[in-house]
Amino acid sequence: MINILKYLLLLVVSVWLGIKISQDPGHVLIQYNHLNIETTLWFLVLILFAIFTLIVFLANITKYMTQLFFCLKSSVKPDKLGRSHKLCLQGIRSLLGNNWPQAENAFTKAEKDNPNLLSTLASIFSSSQYDLDKMNEHLKDAYVRYASDTNTILIIHAHILMQLGNFSDSLRKVKLLPVKEQNKPEALVVLLRCNMELENWEELGNSIAKYKKIKALDISDINKFEIRYILEALDISDKKEINKIWKNSSAEVKNSIEVFNKYIDRLLALGETKKAKNELEQFIPVNNDLPLINKYIKIDNNKTKILNNLINWLELNPRNENIIIGIARTYNDTGEKNKAVEYYEKIVNSCSLTIKLELMELYKSLNLSEQASQVYKKILINISKDEK
């Protein structure tokens, strides 16, 4: 607003001056020694305006070139403080894998760029390996001397406490950070590990969701936390919550045999038999887990449909022993013992002792003593090999 008033005033003065000059142009005489310069007032005003414009232009050019010079100068020299912080974070990440020498090396390099704070952090870190009292002294001093870097010190403190197994205190340190800092990778790692160890399942789930968004940790590491969380969360959740958990889980976690088994068990416990059956029919063709196949053949009284599905899956993977065992057991359950024998015999030489015992009992029920005896001999051979 002030600039607009200035420009408006300048415009009014210029118009007024132009009118006055046009009414009485007059003349200007400049004498210097033997030099005389005479011109109209109008021309003199134009000359002065041009000189003023040139001076402003030169001043702006000088200012711009000065700024450009300092920008180029700063871009050539490395940002030592920024580099020291990067090295500091490398040291923190090394703590995650319990790699003490690598972390100490990162802090030592950072000390060259920021000797005051970073040397203190290195001392804190180094002393934590052998002298906790000394570490606490360093920390107490650091919190007082470097108040502006409190967040960095808190992160280091939390990671060291976590590595020492003091998960409660480590979690408390992270929660002293501002919310924005708590959502950064170095803090979220502490939240993930500590909440898992302290069995704070709801908070662990929240931390996993935040960490997935920033994608700062290797996906396999995230999956480890997520698998542990889901295994525990499924046990204490109702139908609605289970559906929500499963929907939000990653494909990698859903394909975990352990997690999927737990999921099916919970569905069956809550009476969701139809849903469990549908889930099994999608999962088994890809992951032929025997415990899951055993659940599937027991889940429905319609054995004909189950047999048809198992036989179709076997056509896709003819040598899959788990599917063959599932077919044999289903035929045995329906009383078609001869068909069961047919499938058991396909794998008798490579199957486990449990399956051999099932076949032997089946032979006995069919009064096939000689075949039962042959299987018994195979069992004895397997046992003797195991003992050796």
Rosetta blueprint (number, residue, H / E / L):
1 M L
2 I H
3 N H
4 I H
5 L H
6 K H
7 Y H
8 L H
9 L H
10 L H
11 L H
12 V H
13 V H
14 S H
15 V H
16 W H
17 L H
18 G H
19 I H
20 K H
21 I H
22 S H
23 Q H
24 D L
25 P L
26 G L
27 H L
28 V E
29 L E
30 I E
31 Q E
32 Y E
33 N L
34 H L
35 L E
36 N E
37 I E
38 E E
39 T E
40 T L
41 L H
42 W H
43 F H
44 L H
45 V H
46 L H
47 I H
48 L H
49 F H
50 A H
51 I H
52 F H
53 T H
54 L H
55 I H
56 V H
57 F H
58 L H
59 A H
60 N H
61 I H
62 T H
63 K H
64 Y H
65 M H
66 T H
67 Q H
68 L H
69 F H
70 F H
71 C H
72 L H
73 K H
74 S H
75 S H
76 V H
77 K L
78 P L
79 D L
80 K H
81 L H
82 G H
83 R H
84 S H
85 H H
86 K H
87 L H
88 C H
89 L H
90 Q H
91 G H
92 I H
93 R H
94 S H
95 L H
96 L H
97 G L
98 N L
99 N L
100 W H
101 P H
102 Q H
103 A H
104 E H
105 N H
106 A H
107 F H
108 T H
109 K H
110 A H
111 E H
112 K L
113 D L
114 N L
115 P H
116 N H
117 L H
118 L H
119 S H
120 T H
121 L H
122 A H
123 S H
124 I H
125 F H
126 S H
127 S H
128 S L
129 Q L
130 Y L
131 D L
132 L H
133 D H
134 K H
135 M H
136 N H
137 E H
138 H H
139 L H
140 K H
141 D H
142 A H
143 Y H
144 V H
145 R H
146 Y L
147 A H
148 S H
149 D H
150 T H
151 N H
152 T H
153 I H
154 L H
155 I H
156 I H
157 H H
158 A H
159 H H
160 I H
161 L H
162 M H
163 Q H
164 L L
165 G L
166 N L
167 F H
168 S H
169 D H
170 S H
171 L H
172 R H
173 K H
174 V H
175 K H
176 L L
177 L L
178 P L
179 V H
180 K H
181 E H
182 Q H
183 N L
184 K L
185 P H
186 E H
187 A H
188 L H
189 V H
190 V H
191 L H
192 L H
193 R H
194 C H
195 N H
196 M H
197 E H
198 L L
199 E L
200 N L
201 W H
202 E H
203 E H
204 L H
205 G H
206 N H
207 S H
208 I H
209 A H
210 K H
211 Y H
212 K H
213 K H
214 I H
215 K L
216 A L
217 L L
218 D L
219 I H
220 S H
221 D H
222 I H
223 N H
224 K H
225 F H
226 E H
227 I H
228 R H
229 Y H
230 I H
231 L H
232 E H
233 A H
234 L H
235 D H
236 I L
237 S L
238 D L
239 K H
240 K H
241 E H
242 I H
243 N H
244 K H
245 I H
246 W H
247 K H
248 N H
249 S L
250 S L
251 A H
252 E H
253 V H
254 K H
255 N L
256 S L
257 I H
258 E H
259 V H
260 F H
261 N H
262 K H
263 Y H
264 I H
265 D H
266 R H
267 L H
268 L H
269 A H
270 L L
271 G L
272 E L
273 T H
274 K H
275 K H
276 A H
277 K H
278 N H
279 E H
280 L H
281 E H
282 Q H
283 F H
284 I L
285 P L
286 V L
287 N L
288 N L
289 D L
290 L H
291 P H
292 L H
293 I H
294 N H
295 K H
296 Y H
297 I H
298 K H
299 I L
300 D L
301 N L
302 N L
303 K H
304 T H
305 K H
306 I H
307 L H
308 N H
309 N H
310 L H
311 I H
312 N H
313 W H
314 L H
315 E H
316 L H
317 N L
318 P L
319 R L
320 N L
321 E H
322 N H
323 I H
324 I H
325 I H
326 G H
327 I H
328 A H
329 R H
330 T H
331 Y H
332 N H
333 D H
334 T L
335 G L
336 E L
337 K H
338 N H
339 K H
340 A H
341 V H
342 E H
343 Y H
344 Y H
345 E L
346 K L
347 I L
348 V L
349 N L
350 S L
351 C L
352 S L
353 L H
354 T H
355 I H
356 K H
357 L H
358 E H
359 L H
360 M H
361 E H
362 L H
363 Y H
364 K H
365 S H
366 L L
367 N L
368 L L
369 S H
370 E H
371 Q H
372 A H
373 S H
374 Q H
375 V H
376 Y H
377 K H
378 K H
379 I H
380 L H
381 I H
382 N H
383 I H
384 S H
385 K H
386 D H
387 E H
388 K L
